[in-house]
Amino acid sequence: MPQLDTGVLTHPERLRALRRARLLLTSSSAPVDGLVRLAARSVVAPVGLLTLVDDERLHVVGRHGLPQDLDRVGAEPATSSFCQFVVSEDSPLVVRDAREDPVLRDLGVVHSRNITAYLGQPVHDAGGHTLGAVCVTDSVPRHWTDDDIAAIAECAGLLEVLLAAETSREDIALAAAETDAVLESALEAFVAIELTGEITRWNRAAERTFGWSAEEAIGQHVHELIIPERFHAAHRAGLSRLARGGLPRLIGQRLQLYAVHRSGTEFPVELTLNVVDGPLGRHAHAFIYDISERVIAERQLARERHFLSALLDNLDAGVVACDERGRLILFNRAMREITGHDANFSTAEAWTGERGAPGGGTILGEEMPLRRAFHGEHIRDAEVVIHLPDRPRRSFTVNAQPIRDADGARLGAVAALHEVTERRRARRLLECELAVSRILENAATIEEAGPELLETVARTLHWPHAELWLVDRVGNVLRNAAMWTEPGYEIPPPDLLAPGKGVSGVAWETGQPTWVPDISTVGSRLNVPSLAEHGLRVGLAVPIRDGTGVTGTLSFFGDAAEQPEQSLIALLSGIAAHVGQFLERRRAEDLAEQLARTKDEFIALVGHELRTPLTSISSYTELLLHDHDDETTRSQFLAVVARNAENLRAIIDDLLDLAGLESGYVTMVERPLDFAAVVREVADANARAAREKDLDVCVRLPGGAAPVSGDLRRLRKVVDHLVTNAVKFTPAGGRVEIRLDSDAAGVALRVVDTGVGIPEEERSRLFERFFRGSNIRNQGVPGTGLGLAISRTVVERHGGTITVTDHGDKPGTTFVVRLPAHRP
């Protein structure tokens, strides 16, 4: 005999299912008693029952054959029944004689109802819960056959089918009631129609929306009540397509249309159309919502947005805004001009996400202000510099803040950009002028101040290259005095510039500032290909003036084409004026110092180089007058007088020659000549002196002629002075190299020796008149200090250059003379 499992009887889900089954079986018209009677008769049993068992009681919901006193009993204690075991075990219970079973014989029904034999089958609901049993009983012992057990099982199955059907009918009724309640309480109008156009459903919201009651609307054609006349044909055509089985692509979508009120007034509606295939055929329905207020609000909002857009587009400030997801929703005209293109979603990340400028380029300074505002930061007077490709840098101050609603929720962010390029540039240039003044105040020469001065101005302009040129009046060319280039640019050192050549040459020639918006596209006169090839575009040169005229130029080059700006030209002209005043002041100071040195050196010259031969002449003349009648002695004395007189004449000639060359009174006779022949002649003339000192002299000349245009006598004197000095100041056993190179541009003469050299601190004065190195003077070597001064003047009058370098740790010097080639 199975044991009773009370946990199954008290399971909550089973109890809920049990209560629902009791309600259905006791309130329905289902033939429950007939099925129980069928069960009893099929096994020839006097009593048949359908019982449901909960946690405490057994409920009789179907009966057959009970005595009259028990026919109205609806419930018994569950513990006194056989059914509790059927439900607990969810299996059939077959009892032949309960009085012989030690568990069953004590049940109350055995004694009070005289039940001896029992056969019961479990009954389940659709969810699988065991609810009760179909059972038959007898007052005498019975042998239940397999057919008996099967018959009762079939009756239990029929009851389960009956219960499922009743449950389904209740669910359908309940769903229909709930649907009706939902539709009637809905805020949106619900209208259902047959495909003929007749209205079959019309809820309360439809009554409020269209003004027709449900009694008036149901059965009417929908186009006669709510569809504007101009849409009747399209509506009937759509219903015809639905009737033929087609499905419009608008099914399931939210549509905005117009409807008609009972009063005849049209108004906008929003609806969702659906088609349903039911048991009675296809029909359509729609939820319809009056959007009149929304449309009015949207139109008002559109007008306000149009007004706001027009207002913002007329602002000089750039305005950009994003919504709560960081998408750009506002990009006014000024902002489009700043960025160079219209706003689109591809630019949103550039303003709210990654660092960078829309359309390429970079944004310098603060991190993107709109992005910071989007994340909650309030920004005031932040400064940014926007640099787009092929456009100059522009400075802006930015105000930005997040946009929040009354509850503090983020709605987006907005930023406004105000251009301050001119104001910032003017302020920086004024600061730059002060910095330039300090640089010039602390510098001894313009060459010393040049690199720092150029860097200061160029960084202020954000231009990567700058040059300082000074006029060489002797050669009538511009010589580069200083250059600065921003790291990352490889700009070659500049050559000499002729008048009108390049941006700087034009500024020198015209005496006016020269601005070239793009040095790579102008004519050959202003084209600077060496700079354009390295990415430079705009060029600006301003002349430097002193009391004598234009003495040089300041030139600056940027990496983006830029149109002339008069304010910038004026400020740079002011800086050029500072440089001109500095040059004039330094020239006056240098002239005073040079005059002082010249006076001292001239006195030294008179005291030594002139006084010594004069003394010799005077002494030997006195001896000739008073003594020595011997002819041989008189000849020797006269030779000394003549030699010293010649030395005096040479010194005087050099002084006069230098003065004439520098003042321009002395003209030179320029004719075509072979400079190689001049060098060979001078080398041969100094060969004997070199052999006497045992010097290694190496002469290297080009295979052919080296044509130049010049004054033969003066150029020979230049070469002779350099070679003679090399031989004179090179110790015995040293080396002297004379090398001449010639090409289409001109000739280059190098005189290299291993002599005493020149002290570094005195090298800048080497070409001054009367100057002699301290190491030469200390050795007592005679000289006037005029040879190199004359040589430099002669070379420069020929349009050439003369330079000197030392050999580092090794003894000696190298002089280099460059002369232009002969041009027929």
Secondary structure by P-SEA (a helix, b strand, c coil): cccccccccccaaaaaaaaaaaaaaaacccaaaaaaaaaaaaccccccbbbbbcccbbbbccccccccccccccccccccccaaaaaaacbbbbbcccccccccccccccccccccbbbbbbbbcccccccccccccccccccccaaaaaaaaaaaaaaaaaaaaaaaaaaaaaaaaaaaaaaaaccbbbbbbccccccccccaaaaaacccccccccccccccccccccaaaaaaaaaaaaaaccccccccbbbbbcccccccbbbbbbbbbbbbbccccbbbbbbbbbaaaaaaaaaaaaaaaaaaaaaaaaccbbbbbbccccccccccaaaaaaacccccccccccccccccccccccccccccaaaaaaacccccbbbbbbbcccccbbbbbbbbbbbbccccccccbbbbbbbaaaaaaaaaaaaaaaaaaaaaaaccccccccaaaaaaaaaaacccbbbbbbbcccccbbbbccccccccccccccccccccccaaaaaaaacbbbbbccccccccccccaaaaaacccbbbbbbbbcccccccbbbbbbcccccccaaaaaaaaaaaaaaaaaaaaaaaaaaaaaaaaaaaaaaaaaacaaaaaaaaaaaaaaaaacccccaaaaaaaaaaaaaaaaaaaaaaaaaaaaaaaaacccccccccccaaaaaaaaaaaaaaaaaaaccbbbbbbccccccccccaaaaaaaaaaaaaaaaaaccccbbbbbbbbbcccbbbbbbbcccccccccccccccccccccaaaaaacccccccaaaaaaaaaaaacbbbbbbcccccccbbbbbbbbcccc
